[in-house]
Amino acid sequence: MKPDILSLRTLIVASAVVLLAMFELPTLFPSAFSDLELMTVDSRFKLRDALGRGPDYSDSLVHINIDNYTKQASGQGLWPKTTYAELINRIADGGPEAVACDIMFVEWADTAGNEELIEAVINAGNIVSPLLLALTADSDSRLSPSALALDINPEIEPGNAPHASGVRAMPMGGIIEQSAGLGFVNMVPDVDGVIRRVPMVTEFGGRLVPSFFLQALATYLDYDLEDIETVDKSQIVLKRFPAGLGAAPRELTVPLDGQGNLIVNLAGPLDAQTYPQSYSAWDLLQSESQTDFSGKLVFLADISAQNSGYLDVSPVPLEQAFPRVYIWSNAANSLLKAQFIIPIGRSVAMIIAIVLCALMLLAVLKFSTLGFSLVSFGSMLLYAVMVYAAFVYSGWLVPLLPVLLSLVMVYIITSLYRYTQMERYEGILEGSLESYLSPTLMNRIKDDPDLLRLGGTRKRITVMFSDIVNFTAFSDEADPQEVQEVLEAYFADAASIIFAENGIIDKYMGDGILAFFENADNDITSPERAVRCALAMQGRAAAMDRDYRAQNRFPFALRVGLATGYAKVGNIGPSQKIDYTVIGSVVNLASRLQGVGESGSIIIDKDTHFFVKTKFQISDLGARELKGFSDPVEVYALENPST
């Protein structure tokens, strides 16, 4: 049974408040909620990697790594510039299209090897060098874009990209002059220290400065920075951007996170299977043959443990220690493959939450408690599965926790509201029914409200009809207050006796009582319980008669009729007036039987006699003509009912 007692307006208002609160909590408590949400992001990366659904890594990207093996084999923990120059020359001899050198050669007091290093950069002709900018407002740098040869870069509208206030570190002047381009290498980790995103461009002195990987791609593809359109911090359009060397140009829209950052679409953890074109610098230097790098974009970096103290290794979703140069190359790969992580904004997540919460509200109004719970938890599970599937198969990064927390909280408040309303309803129900239902049946109804469903059920029952002898005459002569007192005393005692035998009082009919007794499953116990109840009521009537006679009041006596048969039992009647009652000829039979008897008698029918004849003393009164019955009815009387 699903009573319409829930206030839809109250639930909607409460749910709306919860939704707003859940979506604002990450803003109010960013550390607590951001960490949890970011953990779910990492789990999505790991699931995708486990399923082998990561993006393909371009074979145009090559890594030359100054790794632990290189440092140990060279016997030099700190390389002189001449060794770097030798390595750059060796790479240049392989004919790469561009070399992204993620090593910053700053102005040193020791100038030894400067000329050889600058000469190597000149010889290569395609070196992209790193630049570290100040992305906060506390920089006191007075350098202008022209001092870094960035004045040739396109102008950019302030506010469309993160602003750089100055320069924190830059290569030596000769490197700046001879590099094919400069790209900033700033990476800002998330609140948990993990790198998941990198800025695409920044604005410095009104000029567009590309990120290190973007400048490397521009040099590799001979791409004009003038074709970069910074729409806002959520989107950048690369006009006429080729997908590779010799590929036809196209317009590439790059989704950003709203802060100007590209979420790095990691191809996988650092292993030879994911990044097959990764070479140790020492092997390259010692090789007798020249490695062919034609048509390649080469990333050169120091990834040795010795250099990890310079923040060239960071945690990423797939690993705790991941070389930053591979973060740059993965970002470059995203543009080459046009495979992006697409952040879905909070507005879309809120719309999804509203739809799912509306579904839950509909469920609480239409379904049972179990159905509501299944719909609610099913919605939460379905949303979580969809979030992970959207990331694994489409790269959509949909907020998880704000929606899940909203659903959980709406479920809790809705459940509490439903519980309090059901408690109130059950209180009203119990107060309405306890006057005529036994405690046992009340408990059954609480456990299974469908017992009260409209229409009732056909059952075999025993009906009892009791009536006070000559009560009409007494009512005409006695004071109304005395009549009320007699009835109240009798009805109270009768109800206790009926309930003690798990009987149900159908109705009080003037001075009469119509009650019935149901059977549990296939065990026919109602006739015996009805007989015991009738005997107890006659015993109580005899006691009341003795008391009344001692007080010179009218004699008190009952007539009781019992009949066993099939009847429809349950909530019966029109919607305007529904009663828990019984309908059937057995009810009329019980009424006629009590009329057959004398004062203090209990008259039963043939079916009742069949079930109790071995347990009680019974007299056969023969067949009687009863009003409303075409054939004579065999009737029986219990002997000594009032003793």
C-alpha positions in Angstrom: 0.0 0.0 0.0 1.3 3.4 -1.0 -0.6 6.1 0.8 -0.4 9.5 -0.8 0.9 11.2 2.3 4.3 12.6 1.0 4.4 16.3 0.3 5.9 16.6 -3.1 6.6 20.3 -2.6 8.5 19.7 0.6 10.6 16.9 -1.0 11.4 19.1 -4.0 12.5 22.1 -1.9 14.6 19.9 0.4 16.2 18.1 -2.5 17.0 21.4 -4.3 18.7 22.7 -1.1 20.7 19.5 -0.8 21.7 19.7 -4.5 23.0 23.3 -4.1 24.8 22.4 -0.9 26.5 19.4 -2.4 27.7 21.3 -5.4 28.9 24.2 -3.2 30.8 22.1 -0.7 33.8 21.5 -3.0 34.1 25.3 -3.2 33.8 25.8 0.6 36.0 22.8 1.5 38.2 22.3 -1.6 40.9 20.2 0.0 38.6 17.6 1.4 36.4 17.1 -1.7 39.0 17.8 -4.4 41.2 15.1 -3.1 38.4 12.5 -3.2 37.3 13.6 -6.6 40.9 13.5 -8.0 41.3 10.0 -6.6 38.3 8.9 -8.7 39.9 10.6 -11.7 43.1 8.5 -11.2 41.0 5.4 -10.8 39.5 6.1 -14.2 42.9 6.4 -15.8 44.0 3.1 -14.2 40.8 1.3 -15.3 41.2 2.6 -18.8 44.9 1.5 -18.9 43.9 -1.9 -17.5 41.4 -2.3 -20.3 43.9 -1.3 -22.9 41.9 1.7 -23.9 44.6 4.4 -23.7 45.4 6.6 -26.7 47.9 5.4 -29.3 51.3 7.0 -28.9 52.5 8.6 -32.1 55.6 7.0 -33.7 56.7 10.5 -34.6 57.7 11.2 -31.0 61.1 10.1 -29.8 62.7 10.4 -26.3 66.5 10.7 -25.7 66.9 10.2 -22.0 69.9 11.1 -19.8 69.0 8.3 -17.4 70.7 6.6 -14.5 72.4 4.2 -16.8 73.8 7.1 -18.8 75.1 8.9 -15.7 76.7 5.7 -14.4 78.2 4.7 -17.7 79.6 8.2 -18.4 81.1 8.4 -14.9 80.0 12.0 -14.7 77.2 13.0 -12.3 77.3 16.6 -13.5 78.0 16.8 -17.3 80.1 19.5 -18.8 78.5 21.6 -21.5 80.7 20.0 -24.1 79.1 16.6 -23.4 75.6 18.1 -23.9 76.9 19.8 -27.1 78.2 16.4 -28.3 74.8 14.8 -27.6 72.9 17.5 -29.3 75.1 17.2 -32.4 74.6 13.5 -32.4 70.8 13.9 -32.3 71.0 16.6 -35.0 72.9 14.2 -37.3 69.9 11.9 -37.2 67.9 14.6 -39.0 64.9 15.2 -36.7 62.4 17.9 -37.6 62.6 19.4 -34.1 64.4 18.8 -30.8 62.5 19.8 -27.6 65.4 20.1 -25.2 63.9 20.0 -21.7 67.2 21.1 -20.1 67.7 24.8 -19.2 71.2 26.0 -19.8 71.2 29.2 -17.7 74.0 31.7 -17.4 76.7 30.1 -15.2 79.7 31.7 -13.7 81.6 28.9 -15.3 81.5 29.7 -19.0 83.5 26.7 -20.1 81.8 24.9 -23.0 79.4 27.8 -23.7 80.7 28.2 -27.3 80.5 24.5 -28.1 76.9 24.3 -26.7 75.7 27.4 -28.6 77.4 26.0 -31.7 75.6 22.7 -31.3 72.3 24.6 -31.1 73.1 26.6 -34.2 74.1 23.4 -36.0 70.8 21.7 -35.1 68.8 24.8 -36.1 65.6 23.3 -34.6 66.1 23.4 -30.9 63.2 24.4 -28.7 64.4 25.6 -25.3 62.5 25.9 -22.0 61.5 29.0 -20.1 60.2 29.2 -16.6 57.6 32.0 -16.1 56.1 33.5 -13.0 52.4 32.7 -13.1 51.7 34.6 -9.9 51.5 38.3 -9.2 54.5 38.4 -6.8 57.3 38.5 -9.5 59.6 41.5 -9.6 60.9 40.6 -13.0 61.4 43.6 -15.3 62.1 41.6 -18.4 59.9 42.3 -21.4 58.9 39.9 -24.2 61.4 41.6 -26.5 64.2 40.7 -24.2 63.3 37.0 -24.8 62.7 37.5 -28.5 59.0 36.9 -27.8 57.9 40.2 -29.3 57.4 38.4 -32.6 54.8 36.2 -31.0 51.1 37.1 -31.7 49.3 39.5 -29.5 46.7 38.0 -27.1 43.6 39.5 -25.5 44.2 39.7 -21.7 42.0 37.3 -19.8 41.7 34.7 -22.5 44.7 32.8 -21.0 46.6 32.6 -17.7 48.7 35.7 -17.1 52.5 35.6 -16.6 53.9 38.4 -14.4 57.5 37.8 -15.1 60.3 35.3 -15.7 61.8 33.0 -13.1 64.4 31.3 -15.1 65.6 31.4 -18.7 68.4 30.0 -20.9 71.6 32.0 -21.5 71.4 34.7 -24.1 73.2 32.7 -26.8 70.7 29.8 -26.5 67.7 32.2 -26.6 69.0 33.8 -29.8 69.8 30.5 -31.5 66.8 28.5 -30.5 64.0 27.8 -32.9 61.5 28.8 -30.2 60.9 29.2 -26.5 58.2 27.4 -24.5 57.4 27.8 -20.9 57.7 24.6 -18.7 55.5 25.6 -15.8 53.5 22.7 -14.4 51.1 23.4 -11.5 50.1 20.2 -9.7 46.7 19.6 -8.3 46.0 20.0 -4.6 47.2 16.5 -4.0 50.6 17.1 -5.7 49.7 15.0 -8.8 50.3 16.4 -12.3 47.2 15.9 -14.4 47.1 19.1 -16.5 49.5 21.5 -18.2 48.8 25.0 -19.5 48.6 25.5 -23.2 49.5 29.1 -23.5 50.0 32.1 -21.3 49.9 35.9 -21.8 53.1 37.8 -21.0 53.2 41.5 -21.7 50.3 41.2 -24.2 52.0 38.4 -26.1 51.1 34.8 -26.5 53.7 32.5 -25.1 53.2 28.8 -25.9 53.8 25.9 -23.5 56.9 23.9 -24.1 55.1 21.1 -25.9 53.0 23.4 -28.1 56.1 25.3 -29.2 57.8 22.0 -29.9 54.9 20.9 -32.1 54.8 24.3 -33.8 58.5 23.9 -34.7 58.1 20.3 -35.7 55.1 21.0 -38.0 56.2 24.5 -39.1 53.0 25.8 -37.5 52.4 29.5 -37.3 51.5 30.7 -33.8 49.4 33.4 -35.4 46.8 30.6 -36.2 46.2 30.0 -32.5 42.8 31.4 -31.4 42.4 31.7 -27.6 38.6 31.7 -27.3 38.8 31.5 -23.5 40.2 29.4 -20.7 37.9 26.6 -21.7 38.8 26.3 -25.3 41.6 27.0 -27.8 41.2 26.7 -31.5 44.3 25.7 -33.6 43.4 26.9 -37.1 45.1 25.1 -40.1 46.7 22.6 -37.7 48.2 19.6 -39.5 47.8 16.1 -37.9 51.4 15.3 -38.8 54.2 16.0 -41.3 52.7 16.5 -44.7 49.1 16.0 -43.4 46.4 18.3 -44.6 45.7 21.2 -42.2 42.4 21.3 -40.3 40.8 23.3 -37.5 41.5 21.6 -34.2 39.4 22.6 -31.1 41.3 21.8 -27.9 39.1 21.5 -24.8 40.6 23.0 -21.6 39.6 22.8 -17.9 38.3 26.4 -17.5 41.7 27.5 -16.1 43.6 27.4 -19.4 45.0 23.9 -18.8 45.0 20.8 -21.1 44.2 17.6 -19.2 47.0 15.3 -20.2 45.7 12.2 -22.0 48.3 9.8 -20.8 49.0 6.9 -23.2 50.2 4.7 -20.3 52.8 4.2 -17.6 56.5 4.5 -18.4 57.5 1.3 -20.1 59.0 0.2 -23.4 55.7 -1.1 -24.7 53.9 2.3 -24.4 57.0 4.4 -25.4 59.0 2.2 -27.7 61.1 5.0 -29.2 62.9 5.8 -26.0 66.7 5.8 -26.1 69.4 6.1 -23.5 71.6 9.0 -24.2 74.8 7.0 -23.5 73.8 4.3 -26.1 73.3 7.1 -28.6 76.7 8.6 -27.9 78.5 5.3 -28.0 76.7 3.9 -31.0 79.0 3.4 -34.1 76.0 3.8 -36.4 73.8 6.9 -36.7 70.2 6.6 -35.6 67.7 7.9 -38.0 65.5 10.6 -36.5 64.1 12.0 -39.8 60.5 13.1 -39.6 60.6 12.9 -35.8 60.1 15.2 -32.9 62.7 14.4 -30.3 62.4 15.2 -26.6 65.7 15.4 -24.8 65.7 15.5 -21.0 67.6 14.4 -17.9 65.4 11.9 -16.1 68.1 10.5 -13.8 67.5 10.1 -10.1 70.2 12.8 -9.5 68.1 15.3 -11.5 64.8 14.3 -9.8 65.5 16.9 -7.1 65.0 19.6 -9.7 61.3 18.6 -10.0 61.9 16.8 -13.4 60.0 13.8 -12.0 56.4 14.1 -10.7 53.5 11.8 -9.7 50.8 11.3 -12.4 47.6 9.3 -12.3 49.3 6.2 -13.4 52.6 6.4 -11.6 54.2 8.0 -8.5 57.4 9.0 -10.3 56.9 10.0 -13.9 59.4 12.1 -15.9 57.9 15.5 -16.7 59.3 15.3 -20.3 56.9 12.4 -20.9 54.1 14.6 -19.7 55.0 17.1 -22.3 55.2 14.4 -25.0 51.9 13.0 -24.0 50.4 16.5 -24.3 51.9 16.8 -27.8 50.6 13.4 -28.6 47.0 14.5 -27.7 47.2 17.3 -30.3 48.8 15.0 -33.0 46.2 12.3 -32.5 43.3 14.8 -31.6 42.5 12.5 -28.7 41.6 14.6 -25.7 40.3 14.3 -22.1 37.1 16.4 -22.3 36.2 18.0 -19.0 32.5 18.2 -18.4 31.5 21.2 -16.4 29.5 21.4 -13.2 26.4 22.8 -14.9 26.1 19.5 -16.9 26.7 17.5 -13.8 24.0 19.5 -12.0 21.5 18.8 -14.7 22.3 15.1 -14.5 21.9 15.3 -10.7 18.5 17.0 -11.0 17.2 14.4 -13.4 18.4 11.5 -11.2 17.0 13.2 -8.1 13.7 13.7 -9.9 13.7 10.0 -10.7 14.2 9.2 -7.0 11.4 11.5 -5.9 9.1 9.9 -8.4 10.1 6.5 -7.0 9.5 7.5 -3.4 6.0 8.6 -4.4 5.1 5.6 -6.6 7.0 2.6 -5.2 7.2 0.7 -2.0 10.2 1.2 0.3 12.1 -1.6 -1.3 11.3 -0.3 -4.8 12.4 3.1 -3.9 15.7 1.8 -2.5 16.3 -0.3 -5.6 15.7 2.7 -7.8 17.8 5.0 -5.7 20.8 2.7 -5.4 20.4 1.6 -9.0 20.6 5.3 -10.1 23.8 5.8 -8.1 25.4 2.7 -9.4 24.3 3.5 -13.0 25.7 7.0 -12.8 29.0 5.7 -11.5 29.2 3.1 -14.2 28.3 5.8 -16.8 31.0 8.1 -15.5 33.7 5.5 -15.8 32.5 4.2 -19.1 32.3 7.8 -20.5 36.0 8.3 -19.5 37.2 4.9 -20.7 35.5 4.9 -24.1 35.0 8.6 -24.9 37.5 10.6 -22.7 34.7 12.5 -21.0 35.7 13.6 -17.5 32.4 13.9 -15.7 32.3 15.0 -12.1 31.5 12.0 -9.9 31.3 12.9 -6.3 29.1 16.0 -6.4 26.4 14.0 -8.2 26.8 10.9 -6.1 26.8 12.9 -2.8 23.7 14.7 -4.0 21.9 11.4 -4.7 23.0 10.0 -1.3 21.8 13.0 0.6 18.5 13.2 -1.3 18.1 9.5 -0.6 18.8 10.0 3.1 16.4 13.0 3.6 13.7 11.3 1.5 14.0 8.1 3.5 13.9 10.0 6.7 10.9 12.0 5.5 9.2 8.9 4.3 9.9 7.1 7.6 8.5 10.0 9.7 5.4 10.2 7.4 4.9 6.4 7.5 5.3 6.5 11.3 2.6 9.2 11.4 0.4 7.2 9.0 0.9 4.0 10.9 0.0 5.9 14.1 -3.2 7.1 12.5 -3.8 3.6 11.1 -3.2 1.9 14.4 -5.4 4.3 16.2 -8.2 3.7 13.7 -7.9 0.0 13.7 -6.8 -1.0 17.2 -10.4 -0.7 18.4 -11.5 -3.6 16.3 -8.4 -5.5 15.2 -6.5 -7.8 17.5 -2.9 -6.9 18.4 -1.7 -9.9 16.4 -3.5 -8.8 13.3 -2.2 -5.2 13.8 1.3 -6.5 13.8 0.6 -8.5 10.6 -0.8 -5.4 8.9 2.3 -3.3 10.0 4.5 -6.0 8.4 2.4 -6.4 5.3 0.1 -3.3 4.7 -1.2 -5.1 1.6 -3.5 -7.0 3.9 -5.6 -3.9 3.8 -5.7 -3.7 0.0 -9.0 -2.6 -1.5 -11.3 -5.5 -2.5 -10.4 -8.1 0.1 -9.8 -11.8 -0.2 -11.9 -14.9 -0.1 -11.3 -16.8 3.1 -12.8 -19.5 5.3 -13.7 -17.8 8.6 -15.9 -18.2 11.6 -18.3 -15.4 12.2 -19.7 -14.5 15.7 -22.8 -12.5 16.3 -23.6 -11.6 19.9 -26.6 -9.6 21.1 -27.8 -8.5 24.6 -31.2 -10.0 25.5 -34.0 -7.4 25.9 -31.6 -4.5 25.6 -34.1 -2.4 23.7 -36.6 -2.5 26.5 -33.9 -1.6 29.0 -32.8 1.3 26.8 -36.3 2.7 26.7 -36.7 2.6 30.5 -33.2 3.4 31.8 -31.3 6.7 32.0 -29.1 7.3 28.8 -26.0 7.6 31.0 -26.7 4.2 32.5 -27.2 2.7 29.1 -23.9 4.1 28.0 -22.1 2.8 31.0 -23.5 -0.7 30.5 -22.5 -0.7 26.8 -19.0 0.6 27.5 -18.3 -2.0 30.2 -19.7 -4.8 28.0 -17.9 -3.7 24.8 -14.6 -3.3 26.7 -14.8 -6.8 28.2 -16.0 -8.3 24.9 -13.2 -6.7 22.9 -10.5 -8.0 25.3 -12.0 -11.5 25.1 -12.2 -11.4 21.3 -8.7 -10.1 20.9 -7.4 -12.7 23.2 -8.5 -15.3 20.7 -7.1 -13.2 17.8 -10.5 -12.3 16.6 -11.5 -9.2 14.7 -14.4 -6.9 15.6 -16.1 -6.0 12.4 -18.6 -3.5 13.9 -20.7 -2.6 16.9 -24.4 -2.8 15.9 -26.3 -1.0 18.7 -26.0 -3.6 21.5 -24.7 -6.3 19.2 -21.2 -7.2 18.1 -20.2 -8.7 14.8 -16.7 -10.3 14.9 -14.9 -12.9 12.9 -11.9 -15.3 13.3 -9.5 -16.0 10.5 -7.3 -19.1 10.0 -3.5 -19.2 9.7 -2.6 -20.8 6.3 -4.4 -24.2 6.0 -4.8 -24.8 9.7 -8.5 -24.5 10.5 -8.5 -23.1 14.1 -11.2 -20.4 13.7 -14.2 -22.5 14.9 -12.5 -23.6 18.1 -11.2 -20.1 18.9 -14.7 -18.6 18.2 -16.3 -21.2 20.5 -13.8 -20.4 23.3 -14.4 -16.7 22.8 -18.2 -17.2 22.9 -17.9 -19.3 26.1 -15.7 -16.6 27.7 -18.2 -13.9 26.8 -21.1 -15.8 28.2 -19.1 -16.3 31.4 -18.4 -12.6 31.6 -22.1 -11.9 30.9 -23.1 -14.2 33.8 -20.8 -12.3 36.1 -22.2 -9.0 35.0 -25.8 -10.4 35.5 -25.0 -11.4 39.1 -23.6 -7.9 39.8 -26.5 -6.1 38.3 -29.1 -8.3 40.1 -27.3 -7.5 43.4 -27.8 -3.9 42.5 -31.5 -4.4 41.6 -30.7 -3.5 38.0 -32.0 -5.3 35.0 -30.9 -8.9 34.2 -28.0 -9.1 31.8 -27.8 -11.9 29.3 -26.4 -12.6 25.8 -27.3 -14.7 22.8 -24.4 -15.8 20.6 -24.5 -17.3 17.1 -21.4 -18.9 15.4 -21.2 -19.8 11.7 -18.2 -21.1 9.7 -17.9 -20.7 5.9 -16.3 -18.7 3.1 -16.5 -14.9 3.0 -14.7 -12.0 1.4 -12.5 -10.3 4.0 -10.6 -7.0 3.7 -11.1 -3.3 2.8 -14.4 -3.2 1.1 -16.5 -0.3 -0.1 -16.3 2.9 -2.3 -13.3 5.1 -2.1 -15.3 7.6 0.0 -16.1 5.1 2.8 -13.9 1.9 3.1 -14.3 -0.6 5.9 -12.3 -3.6 6.9 -15.2 -6.0 7.0 -16.6 -9.3 5.8 -19.2 -10.0 3.2 -21.0 -13.4 2.7 -23.9 -15.5 3.6 -22.0 -16.8 6.6 -22.4 -13.4 8.2 -26.2 -13.5 7.8 -26.2 -17.1 9.1 -24.4 -16.1 12.3 -27.0 -13.4 12.9 -29.9 -15.7 12.4 -28.4 -18.4 14.7 -28.1 -16.1 17.6 -31.8 -15.3 17.2 -32.7 -18.9 17.5 -31.1 -19.3 20.9 -32.4 -18.3 24.3 -30.7 -16.1 27.0 -27.2 -17.3 27.7 -27.1 -19.6 24.6 -24.4 -20.3 22.0 -25.9 -21.6 18.8 -23.6 -23.0 16.1 -24.0 -24.2 12.5 -23.1 -27.6 11.0 -19.6 -26.6 9.8 -18.6 -25.1 13.1 -20.0 -28.3 14.8 -17.8 -30.4 12.5 -14.6 -28.8 13.7 -15.4 -28.7 17.5 -17.7 -31.6 18.2 -14.9 -33.6 19.9 -13.8 -30.8 22.2 -17.0 -29.4 23.6 -20.4 -30.7 24.8 -22.9 -30.0 22.1 -26.6 -30.7 21.6 -28.3 -31.2 18.3 -31.3 -28.9 17.9 -32.2 -30.4 14.5 -33.0 -28.5 11.3 -34.6 -25.0 11.6 -36.2 -22.7 9.1 -34.2 -19.5 9.1 -35.1 -16.2 7.4 -33.1 -15.7 4.2 -32.2 -19.4 3.7 -34.3 -21.5 1.4 -33.5 -24.8 2.9 -33.7 -25.8 6.6 -30.4 -25.3 8.5 -29.0 -27.8 11.0 -28.3 -26.0 14.2 -26.5 -27.0 17.4 -26.2 -25.6 20.9 -23.2 -25.6 23.3 -24.3 -27.0 26.7 -23.8 -25.0 29.9 -22.2 -22.0 28.1 -22.5 -19.6 31.0 -21.0 -21.9 33.7 
